[in-house]
Amino acid sequence: MRNKPAALFGLLLCYFYFRGIGDHGLIDTVEGINASIAAHMAGGGNYFVPKIGGALASGSTMGSWWLSVIALKLFGWGEFAVRFFPALSGLVMVWASARAARSYSDDNIRKSWLASCVCAGMTLCFAVSQVASSHAVYSCLMGLAMTGIILSRENKRRLVMAHSAITFAFIAHGFEGIILPFVAVIAYCVISEDWELLRDFFTWPGGIIITVAVSGLYFIVLMITNPEIIHFMRCQNHSYTFGGIPGVSAFLLAGFVPFHGFILRALYEVFPEDYPAGKSPELFMLVWAAVFGFSALLSGDILAMGACVPALSALLGRKLDSWLGQRSFSSIRYAVMINTLILIPLLYVIFPLAARKFPVLQASMMSLVPWGLSEGLFLFASWYYTKTRQPRKWARNVPAAALLCLMPLAGVFNLTAESCSMRSAGMKLRDIIKGGDTVIQYGVNYPSVYFYTLRNSRIIEADLTPGIQERQFTASREAINQLWAGKSRVFMITPDTMPSENLPNNIFPIAEGEGLLLLSNQ
């Protein structure tokens, strides 16, 4: 059976990408915002007016919230549902990179195998697919768009897939999904003087009709139902900077583990070559990755860097296949050397030092340590099979070693959630809260409170979440005491380090954990 290995590989990736996505709580604020908006829509809210309870929310990712609504109705109320489509998108990204690496007339499936393993094993692809946000869906659709454009050189009908993906990316993520692919195509055509691709992409009737008709209809519906949200549909969503420039640098360095050196070597061989128009898609992949990477850095939305992964994976898969097929071990040797020089100090020097600055890394050390050891196995395998000049074993065992690194990496999200999620308090509230009860967040602001309780919460003495038009209450001790004076029950979520003198005397702790304290007057 020819497709049996592919089916087994797909089942293995399903295990890697879906295991554990429902076992840990939402990580605020990224997941809390998206999950709570989807919960409000699924609970009877307006599908075109994003809200978290009574607070209006801004953003351009309506399509991603609708996907979460579908998953909530299919799989029930839980973390698995809001992470289902991102995890599925990660698998489609792997398929897109494999398909883009090989043309229909090419019988060599090794380049597809290599590209798919590179994409699946890259930390950035796995990371965005494990988070309840629009970025995995966006990256997946952009991978499909790139694949459709590349395959259209053999069959123009593939442009239907490209334009469909671009249109749905606009709905699922915003204007980036429809603008950046056009920019990438124009930039490539200018560099390569491949004007035939530009003409086909902009004038092929099937694709243009889909893009204009569906995108225009969606925009008109938004103008009618919620014209205010048009103001927020610009090329920048919430900014995920992860601690400023140091955090961004650490995320980018970790995102392309364990293929830094291989990517750099592949880019070195692609960039200076002069491609005749339409002869190779590698320059197009390079331009595509550069456009999306620069946009992510410029907007501050670092998770959007995931849109570069399919292009870089397909490019590297083609180059690895070329090196192994031609037994060009000099190129592989240089790539392994560069990769080793980057990864050893990054994994075993920079990350341990960064753990002191970022508490999230400290909380995840139980999984980061075996992850680092797994990456060490990958480095050893790539060095050994290069030194012994065994191309077949290199192509089989080195990508497999990269996939094994995903085993401990999944635990990072679990441990991270344990340190910054309010799942325990939220589940406790879900079980005991009733109709007339009041929920208060004092000194903290977790958007995921609404997802777990389906109740509005008053925010007191805490920073507000960007993009949510919620109201903050600044309360004195007397005002806080007054909140507890009524006959109805009041539940207050506070930090466990909160001074007791700021709270009334007639309240009781009912739950504690994950840095939070849940209090009530009854």
N, C-alpha and C positions, 0 to 999 in steps of 0.2 A: 504494500500500500504506500503510494508515493507521499501522501500527505500525513502519514502517521507521525513522523518526527515533528512536523510543524504543529500537529494537534497536541502532542505531548508537551512540546515547548510552550504552547499557549496555555495549557493547564497549569504548568509550573509557574508561569507569570501570573496567572489568576490567583494562585496561592500566595505568591509574594505580595501582590498589590492589594488583595482584598482581606488578607488575614489581619485581624486585629483592628480594623478601622472603626468597629463599633464598641471596642473594649475600653476606651478611655474618653474622658470628658472633653468638651469643647475648649479650645485654647483661645481665650480672649486676647485681643479684641477682634482679630481677623475672623475666626470661625464664629464667634458669638454674634457679630453683626449679621453675617449672611444667613446663619441658621435661624436667628430670631425673626428676620424679615420673612423668610420662607414660612416659618411657623405661623406668623400673623396672616399671611395669604392663605395658607392651608386651613386655618381655623375660621375662615369666613371673611377675611379682609379683602380689600380691593386689590386685584391683580396688577393694576397699573399705578397704584399709589403705595410705594414701599413705606412701611411703618414698623416700628418696634413698640407694640402696644399703642399708646396714644402719641408717641413721638414720631414725627415725620423723619424719614431718612433720605439722603441724597445718594446718587450713584447712577451708573449707566449699565449695570449688569442685570437687567430685567430678565433676560433669557435664562441666565444661570439660576436665578431665584425660582423661575417657573420649573426648571428641571428638579430642583430640590423639593418643590411642592409635589411634583409627580412621584418622586421617591418616597416622600413622607406618606402619601396615600397608598403606595404599593407595599412598603416595608414596615409601616408603623412609625410611631413617634420615638426616634432614637438617633444616636450619633451615626449609626451605620447608614441611615437613609440620606442624611445631608452630605455624607462623604462618598456615596455610591457612584454618582456620575463623575466626580473628579478621579476616582480610582479607575473607572472604566475609560475615561479619557486618556489616562496614562498608558493603558494597553493599546488604544488606537494610535497614540503617538508612536509606539514601537512599530506597529504595522506600517504606518505612513513612512517612517524612516527606512524600513526594509524595502518597501515598494519603490520609493524614490531612488534607492541605490541601484536598482536593476531595471532595465527596459524589458518590454514584453518579448522582444526578439532574442534576449540574452538567456541562455540556458544555465548560466553559472549562478547557482543559488548561494554560493559561499559568501558573496558580497552582501546578500540580503541577511544571511545568518549573522555575519559580523556586525552589520549596521544595527540589527535588532538587539543584539547583545550589548552593544555600546550604548544605545538609547536606554534600554531597560536598566542597565547597571550604573548609569550616570546618576549621581546623587541628586542633581537638580530635577530630573524627570521624576524620580521617586518622591522627592519632597513635595513638589507641587501637587502630585496626585493623592497625597495623604491629607490634604488640608481642604476644609469646606470653604472654597472660594471659587471665583470665576476663572482663575489663572490656568488651571489644568484644562478646562474646556476650551479656553482661548488658545492655548498652545497646541492642543489637539487639532482644532479647526485650522489653525495656520499651517500645521504639518500637512493636513489633507490638501489645503490650497496649493502649497508648494509642490506636492506630489502630482496634483492634477496639471499644474503648469508644465512640469518636466515631462510627464507622459504625453502631453498634447503635441509634442514634437513628432510623435508617431501617429497619433490619432487626435484630431482636433476636438472630438467629442468629449475628451477628458477635461476640457475646459468647463464643462457643466459641473464636474466635481469641484473644480477650483472656485468658480463663481458661487456655487451653493455654499461652500465652506466660508467664503468671505462674507456672504450675506448673513449667515447664522452667527459668525463671529461678531458682526456688528450688533446683533440682537443680544448676544450672550455677554459681551464685554464692553462694547462702546465703539467710538469712532476709530480707534486704533485698528480694529479688525477689518475695516473697509479701506482705510487710507494707506496703511503701511504696505500691504501687498502691492498696491498700485505704485507706490514709491519704489519698492524693490524691483519691480519689473522695469520701470523706466530707468532706474540706475543701472541695472544690468545691460539693458539695450544700449545705453549711452557708452558704457565701458567696452562692450564687445562689438558694438555696431551691428547688433542682431535685430534689425528693424522688422523682420518678419514676425518674430515673437510679439513685439509691441503691437503690430497691426492685428494679428490674430486675437490677442488678449482683449483689445479694446473694441474690436468690431465683430467678433463672432456672435451671431444673433442669439443662440441659445443661452450663453452665459450672461450677456448684457440684459436680456429680458428678465432673467431670474434676479439679478442684482438690483436693477432699477425697480422692478415691480414689487418685490417682497420688501426691500429696504424702504422704498417710498411709502408703501402701505403701513409698515410698522411706524414710521416717523409720523404719518398723518394720524394714526390711532393715538399715539402719545400726545400729539398736539391737541387732540380733542379731549382726551381723558385726564391728562396731567401735564399741562403746558409748562408748569414750573420746573419739571425735571429736565426739560431740554437745556436749561441753563447749566445743569451739572454734567451733561453729556459732552464732555470735552476729553482731550487725550490725557487725562490724569484722574485716577481714582484715589482711594485712600493711599497715603504714602507709607510704605513699609520700609523704614530705613534701618531698623534693627540696631539702634544705638549710634546713629550718625555714621561718619565716614569709616571708623574702625569696624563697626558692625556690618556695613555694606561690603567692605573689603573681605572680612571673614566669610560672609555668605557667598561671595563670588568665588573665593578660593575653594571653599568646600563644595560648591555647586557642581564643579566639573571634575571632581574626584571620581574615578582614578585615572582619567585620560588626559591630563593637562599636556604632558609631553607629546603624546601621539597627535593631539589636535594641533599643537604648535608646529610639529613637523609636517603634518598634512597641509596646513595653511601655507607653510613656506614653499612647498612644492607647487601649490595651485596658483598663488598670487602672481609670480613673475611670468607665467606662461602666457603665450599669445594664442588664444583659442579662435579658430575660425568660427563663424556664426553657426550655431546649431550643432557643433560637433561634440560637445561635452557639457553636462549639466553642473560640473563641479564649480565653475566660476559663478554660476547662478546661485548655488548653495552658499558659497562664501558671501556674496552680496546680500542674500536674504538674511543670513545670520548677522551680518554687520548692521543692517538697517534695523532689525528688531532689537538687537543688543544695545545700540546707541539710543533708541527710543526709550527702552526701559531705564537706562541710566539717566537720561535727560528728564524723565517724568518722576523719578524717584520711586517708581513701582518696581522694585527689584524682583518680585515674584514673576513679573512679566518676562523676565529673562528666559523662562522656560520655553518661549516660542523659538528660541535659537536651537534648542536641543535636537529636533528632527533633522534640521539642515546639517548641523555639525556631525550628527551620528551617521547620516547617509554619506556625507563627504568622507568621513574617516573610514567607514565600511568599504567604500570603493578603493581608497588608498591602501588599506591593509590588504585587501584582496590582490591589488596590483603588486604590492611588495612581496607577498607570499608566493604569488603565481610566477613572478619573474625571479624568485629566490634572491631578491634585492635586500639582503640582510644588513647592508650598510645603512639603509634608511631606517629599518627597524631598530638597529643598534643605536642609532642617534636618538630615535624616539624614546627607547627604553632608558637611555642615559639621561635625557632631559626629564623624563617622567620621574625617575628615581631622585634626581637632584631637587625636584620640586616637592615631591610627596613626603620624603623622609623628614625634612625640616618642618613641613606644614603639619604633618600628623603627630610627630613626636616632639616638637619643640614649640611651634606657634600655638597649636590648639591647647596644650596644657597650660601655657601662659595666659591664653585668652580665657580659660575657665575661671581665672581669678576675677576677671572683669565682668563676665556674663554669668549671673546665677543660674540661668537656664542650662548652660553647659555643665555646671557643677552638679545639678540635679540629674543629669543624664549620663553621668560617668559610668554607671553600671552597664550601659549599652555602648557607650563610646569606646571604652577600652577594648572589648571584643571586636568592635568595628575596625579599630586601628590595627588589631592583629590580623583580621581578615584582609585588610588592604596590604599588609606586609606579605601575606601569602600571594596576593596578586602580583606584587613587585617581584617576588622570587620566581614565580612561574614565568612571567614575561622575560626575566633575565635568563633563566635556565634554558628555555626552549629557543631563545635567540642564540645563546652561546653554542648550543649543541646543533643548531641549524636543522631543526625539525619543523618544517612548515605545517604539516598536517596536525601534529600535536599542538602546535602553537595556536592554530585556528580553532581547535576544539577545546583545549584546556584553559587557555588564558581568558577568553570571554566567560567560560564557566566559573572561573575564580572571581571574576568581577560580579557575577550574579550572586555568588555566595555571600558577598559583602552586604547584600540586602537583608540577610537574616537578622543580624544584630541591629541594623539601622532602624528597623520597624520599632524596636524597643525605645528608641530615642523619643518618639512622639508620645509613647505611653508614659515614660518617666517625666517628660516635660509637662504633660497634662496633670500629673499628680502634684506638681509643684505650683501650677498657676491656674488650674481649673476649679470651678465651684460646683462640680458635679455632685459631690456628697451632700452639700447644703441644698442644692437645687432639687435633688431627688427626695430629700427629707421634706422640703416644702411641698413638693408635688403630692406627697402622701397625706399631709395634714392640713393643708390650706383649704379654707372654705369660702363661701360667697362673700361675706362682709369683711374679710380679713384684709389687713394692709401690709404691704411689703416695703421695707425701707432699706436702702443701701447707705450706710454711714461710713464715710472715709474711703469707700471703694466704689468702683463703677464697672460692673460686669454686664455687658449686653446679653450674655447667655442666660441671665436670670429669667428673662421673658421666655426663652425657649423651654426651660425646664418647668416653669410655673404657669405660663400663659397668663400672667398677671403683670400689670404695670408696677413699677417700683419707683419710689421717690428717691432722688439722688441728693444727698446732704453732705456738704463739706468734702467733695471729691471733684477731681478734674472730669470735665465732660468728654465724651467720645467724639472725635472729629467726624463730621458727616451726619450726625444725628442731632436733630433740633429738640433735644430734651431740655428740661428746665432744672436748674440746680437750686437747692434750698440751703441757705446759710442760716444755721440755727444756733441760738444760745442754749445754755443748759436749761433755762426755764422753758424755752420753746420745745426742746426735746422731751422734757418731762410732760409737757402738755399733750404730746403725741400719744402718750401711754395712758392718758387720763380717761379716755372713753371706755365703753363697755366692750367694744369689739376687740378681737385679738390683733396684735401688731407683731410682725416678725421683722427683726433688724439683722442685717448682715454687716458685720464689722471685721476689721483686722483683729487677729488674736492678740496683737500687741497694743491694742487700744487702751489708754489709761481708764481705770474704773471710775475715777472721779467725774468723767464726762457723761456717765450714764446714771439713770435713776437707780434706786435701791430695790424696787419691787419688780425686778425682771429676773428671768432664769435662763441659763444657757441650756439649749436643747441639742446642739450638735457642734462639734469642733473638729477641725482637720483642714489640711491643705492651706494653712495660713489664714483660715477664716473662722469666725465665731458666729453662730446663729443663736439669737436671743429672742425671747418672747415674754409677754406679760402674763400668759396663762399656760 
